Amino acid sequence: VALPEWSFEKDSLIQYQQKGALSTRRTQVQLMLRTRNPNCSLFSLGSKDASEYIILEIIGGFFGIRVNLGDWEHSLKLQTMRVDNGHWSLLNMDRHDNEFTLRLNNGGGAHEVSSSLGTHREILIDPSSLVLGKSLPEHPLSDFQGCMRDVRLNGHLLPMDGKNTMLTATLGRRGITTGCHSGACSSRPCSIPFYCIDLWRKHECRCPTGQMSVINNQTGLEHCAMSPCGAWMCRNGGTCVAQTLDVFACHCVEGYKGQQCEISMVTSEIPAGLNINSIMAISMCILLLLVLVIAFSIWGLCGKTKFQKGGVYHIPVEHESWEDVRENILNYDEEGGGEEDQNGYDISELKKPLRASLSQSSSTTTAPLVKASPDSQEKSPNLQTHPNVIFSETMQSNTLDFKTYVARIIWDADNDLRAIPEDTVHVYCFEGRGSLAGSLSSVDTSNVDEDLNYDYLRDWGTKFDKLKEFCAQKQDSDV
């Protein structure tokens, strides 16, 4: 609910008496006022002998206080915003001991100031010394002239209509009227063709629309003349201000500039606050981000193809410690070998680069990977091979593939019917030393009670002649 407004004129005041003692160490005062008086007293309270006091006032148009807690007079003023401009202002004074804080319009930032005034911390206030609109008789100051509402002491509303409340009694009241009126134009201070504008207790004489005020250099009198400002002199919402009869200026709204506000500061849909430096900085950041993305992509691609040749990954010699999956394939493909039977193949050959391994195999006398028969050598007379070693034509290709190389060797072994590998007996009759597993072979079984028949080996072809001969000898020896 909006509280009523009250007007104060010359010699206007309200005197209160507080029911009960007031705090000696804490005081809070709030006033909402409107005035054009630059020097006046707002509210005062003091001790019984008036030697100690607190006075709220306006000094030079700014809100301030004068304080004496028994150790001489001190003052504090909030000088960031004037309060004598005819607008409503909310003033607050908060005291805790000798710490004083002044706030304007709820304070904060430049609208607030605090300070310690003196060394004494207590004041014994006379409950009947509260005066609104005038200072104590012992400390005279100009009377307040203006309007007030919502006046509070220690959070309690002080009555301004002359009535009493449970906490406050009104001892005296004079010169107070209801409302916040202004009669600045009631005396008709402006002559024709001027007309009066009431600015609340202040008036201004203005010329009619389309004219401006001009002072005659000879007579010194003020008169109205046609203004250079027309209806369309300022564009895009600009305001025309006449400076002389021939000169005007346009006050442009935000986003436009120029003599007539004809230039838009928004170009190509770029906000006016975004200058060329900001645009360049954003562009450089985007370009740098793109370069980083491309660099990481190229680095990842190079990392994938670093050891890949012809679709096959080759581990360099200097990285022999890397795990080689081909060794695992060899171990899992061995048939009949025990846990310690790792001498059947030269595993180190698989750890070396493929091209280097082949060149070494063709120029050294190390153990061959696969034995070859004379017929197979006759079928490939054009190949430069080491004795007892066979190489297919795919080995000479520049893009050797390990899988194709092994498959070719297997094919040569399977199709050369007279070239039986020397390790055939080794594979089928030797179970491996050191293996904890029992024998899985039906050839070297220790079960003499079981009747074994090896006649089905005749249907297996000439590739198993050696096996048939071995089984026949064993069967004859058992008989």
URTAPE-V824735 format. One record per residue. N is the residue number from 1. RES is the residue in one small letter. D_FIRST is the distance of its C-alpha to the first C-alpha in Angstrom with 2 decimals. Layout:
((N:RES:D_FIRST) (N:RES:D_FIRST))
//
This chain:
((1:v:0.00) (2:a:3.80) (3:l:6.29) (4:p:9.41) (5:e:12.49) (6:w:15.86) (7:s:19.35) (8:f:22.25) (9:e:25.78) (10:k:29.17) (11:d:29.61) (12:s:25.94) (13:l:24.87) (14:i:23.09) (15:q:25.13) (16:y:23.93) (17:q:25.89) (18:q:24.87) (19:k:26.03) (20:g:28.24) (21:a:29.83) (22:l:28.09) (23:s:29.33) (24:t:32.36) (25:r:32.09) (26:r:28.45) (27:t:25.77) (28:q:22.36) (29:v:20.55) (30:q:17.50) (31:l:16.82) (32:m:15.08) (33:l:17.45) (34:r:19.30) (35:t:22.95) (36:r:26.48) (37:n:28.24) (38:p:30.25) (39:n:31.17) (40:c:29.05) (41:s:27.85) (42:l:24.22) (43:f:24.28) (44:s:27.35) (45:l:28.59) (46:g:32.19) (47:s:34.94) (48:k:36.60) (49:d:39.36) (50:a:37.08) (51:s:39.42) (52:e:36.74) (53:y:33.35) (54:i:30.47) (55:i:29.25) (56:l:26.56) (57:e:27.63) (58:i:28.13) (59:i:31.80) (60:g:33.24) (61:g:29.87) (62:f:29.05) (63:f:26.88) (64:g:29.15) (65:i:29.97) (66:r:33.02) (67:v:33.99) (68:n:36.88) (69:l:37.19) (70:g:40.70) (71:d:42.56) (72:w:42.15) (73:e:39.34) (74:h:37.81) (75:s:35.30) (76:l:33.20) (77:k:31.64) (78:l:29.72) (79:q:31.72) (80:t:30.53) (81:m:28.01) (82:r:27.73) (83:v:24.60) (84:d:26.14) (85:n:25.82) (86:g:23.15) (87:h:20.43) (88:w:17.22) (89:s:18.27) (90:l:16.91) (91:l:19.69) (92:n:20.55) (93:m:23.65) (94:d:24.92) (95:r:28.20) (96:h:30.43) (97:d:33.72) (98:n:34.91) (99:e:33.04) (100:f:30.34) (101:t:27.96) (102:l:26.05) (103:r:23.44) (104:l:22.08) (105:n:19.13) (106:n:19.22) (107:g:23.01) (108:g:25.70) (109:g:29.02) (110:a:29.74) (111:h:26.27) (112:e:27.22) (113:v:30.14) (114:s:31.54) (115:s:34.56) (116:s:36.47) (117:l:36.99) (118:g:40.01) (119:t:41.51) (120:h:40.02) (121:r:37.17) (122:e:35.99) (123:i:34.72) (124:l:34.71) (125:i:31.75) (126:d:32.08) (127:p:28.97) (128:s:29.29) (129:s:29.61) (130:l:25.93) (131:v:25.63) (132:l:22.77) (133:g:24.00) (134:k:27.66) (135:s:30.10) (136:l:32.39) (137:p:35.39) (138:e:37.73) (139:h:36.09) (140:p:35.38) (141:l:33.51) (142:s:32.12) (143:d:29.06) (144:f:25.74) (145:q:25.10) (146:g:21.95) (147:c:18.17) (148:m:15.96) (149:r:12.43) (150:d:11.18) (151:v:14.73) (152:r:15.78) (153:l:19.27) (154:n:20.41) (155:g:16.90) (156:h:15.99) (157:l:13.57) (158:l:15.91) (159:p:15.29) (160:m:15.97) (161:d:16.43) (162:g:19.72) (163:k:18.88) (164:n:19.98) (165:t:18.44) (166:m:20.49) (167:l:21.12) (168:t:21.10) (169:a:22.89) (170:t:22.87) (171:l:26.54) (172:g:26.42) (173:r:24.31) (174:r:25.80) (175:g:25.32) (176:i:21.48) (177:t:20.08) (178:t:16.76) (179:g:15.78) (180:c:17.35) (181:h:20.47) (182:s:23.73) (183:g:27.15) (184:a:29.25) (185:c:31.11) (186:s:31.37) (187:s:34.85) (188:r:36.18) (189:p:37.44) (190:c:38.82) (191:s:42.19) (192:i:43.26) (193:p:43.23) (194:f:40.27) (195:y:36.76) (196:c:33.83) (197:i:30.73) (198:d:27.76) (199:l:26.49) (200:w:24.06) (201:r:26.34) (202:k:29.15) (203:h:31.26) (204:e:33.73) (205:c:36.67) (206:r:37.46) (207:c:40.31) (208:p:40.00) (209:t:39.76) (210:g:42.99) (211:q:43.98) (212:m:43.70) (213:s:44.06) (214:v:47.57) (215:i:49.11) (216:n:52.64) (217:n:54.93) (218:q:57.23) (219:t:54.94) (220:g:51.85) (221:l:49.71) (222:e:46.94) (223:h:47.23) (224:c:46.07) (225:a:48.36) (226:m:48.27) (227:s:46.46) (228:p:48.38) (229:c:45.33) (230:g:45.80) (231:a:43.73) (232:w:45.45) (233:m:46.40) (234:c:44.01) (235:r:43.96) (236:n:41.65) (237:g:38.43) (238:g:39.62) (239:t:38.55) (240:c:41.39) (241:v:41.43) (242:a:44.30) (243:q:46.10) (244:t:49.05) (245:l:50.51) (246:d:52.31) (247:v:50.28) (248:f:46.98) (249:a:45.13) (250:c:43.07) (251:h:40.01) (252:c:40.18) (253:v:37.50) (254:e:37.91) (255:g:41.07) (256:y:43.12) (257:k:45.35) (258:g:48.17) (259:q:48.72) (260:q:47.07) (261:c:45.05) (262:e:47.79) (263:i:48.44) (264:s:46.48) (265:m:46.04) (266:v:46.00) (267:t:49.69) (268:s:51.18) (269:e:47.85) (270:i:47.61) (271:p:44.16) (272:a:44.12) (273:g:43.12) (274:l:46.28) (275:n:49.14) (276:i:52.84) (277:n:53.08) (278:s:50.48) (279:i:52.36) (280:m:55.65) (281:a:54.29) (282:i:53.00) (283:s:56.34) (284:m:58.33) (285:c:56.37) (286:i:57.02) (287:l:60.70) (288:l:61.10) (289:l:59.64) (290:l:62.11) (291:v:65.02) (292:l:64.14) (293:v:63.98) (294:i:67.37) (295:a:68.92) (296:f:67.89) (297:s:69.21) (298:i:72.58) (299:w:72.84) (300:g:72.28) (301:l:74.85) (302:c:77.42) (303:g:76.92) (304:k:77.75) (305:t:80.93) (306:k:82.24) (307:f:84.85) (308:q:85.30) (309:k:88.56) (310:g:89.78) (311:g:87.01) (312:v:88.08) (313:y:86.42) (314:h:88.93) (315:i:88.22) (316:p:89.71) (317:v:92.32) (318:e:90.11) (319:h:87.54) (320:e:90.02) (321:s:87.69) (322:w:85.24) (323:e:85.38) (324:d:87.88) (325:v:87.28) (326:r:90.88) (327:e:92.21) (328:n:90.25) (329:i:91.76) (330:l:95.26) (331:n:94.74) (332:y:93.45) (333:d:96.26) (334:e:99.16) (335:e:101.21) (336:g:103.08) (337:g:102.27) (338:g:101.40) (339:e:98.60) (340:e:100.86) (341:d:102.56) (342:q:100.93) (343:n:104.19) (344:g:104.80) (345:y:102.87) (346:d:102.10) (347:i:98.28) (348:s:98.11) (349:e:99.17) (350:l:95.91) (351:k:93.82) (352:k:95.32) (353:p:94.32) (354:l:96.07) (355:r:98.02) (356:a:99.19) (357:s:100.25) (358:l:102.38) (359:s:104.05) (360:q:104.91) (361:s:106.28) (362:s:108.56) (363:s:110.00) (364:t:110.43) (365:t:112.49) (366:t:109.75) (367:a:109.67) (368:p:108.96) (369:l:106.00) (370:v:108.17) (371:k:111.94) (372:a:113.54) (373:s:116.76) (374:p:119.59) (375:d:118.89) (376:s:115.32) (377:q:116.55) (378:e:119.03) (379:k:116.35) (380:s:114.40) (381:p:117.06) (382:n:114.87) (383:l:112.38) (384:q:112.86) (385:t:112.53) (386:h:113.69) (387:p:116.38) (388:n:115.08) (389:v:111.63) (390:i:110.44) (391:f:107.68) (392:s:106.50) (393:e:105.86) (394:t:102.11) (395:m:102.46) (396:q:103.52) (397:s:100.41) (398:n:97.98) (399:t:95.09) (400:l:96.34) (401:d:94.30) (402:f:94.90) (403:k:94.51) (404:t:97.06) (405:y:99.40) (406:v:99.44) (407:a:99.77) (408:r:102.79) (409:i:104.48) (410:i:103.95) (411:w:105.36) (412:d:108.42) (413:a:109.01) (414:d:108.67) (415:n:111.01) (416:d:113.77) (417:l:115.79) (418:r:118.36) (419:a:115.95) (420:i:114.83) (421:p:112.49) (422:e:114.17) (423:d:111.29) (424:t:111.75) (425:v:113.55) (426:h:111.07) (427:v:108.11) (428:y:109.67) (429:c:111.65) (430:f:109.79) (431:e:106.72) (432:g:105.56) (433:r:106.03) (434:g:103.37) (435:s:101.53) (436:l:100.42) (437:a:100.44) (438:g:103.55) (439:s:105.70) (440:l:104.39) (441:s:107.63) (442:s:110.16) (443:v:112.91) (444:d:113.02) (445:t:112.21) (446:s:113.77) (447:n:113.84) (448:v:117.54) (449:d:117.22) (450:e:115.23) (451:d:117.39) (452:l:116.18) (453:n:117.27) (454:y:116.96) (455:d:118.62) (456:y:115.38) (457:l:115.49) (458:r:118.25) (459:d:115.69) (460:w:113.45) (461:g:115.54) (462:t:117.45) (463:k:114.41) (464:f:114.84) (465:d:118.62) (466:k:118.24) (467:l:116.08) (468:k:118.59) (469:e:121.43) (470:f:119.65) (471:c:118.72) (472:a:122.32) (473:q:123.73) (474:k:121.39) (475:q:122.23) (476:d:125.95) (477:s:125.59) (478:d:123.77) (479:v:126.51))
//
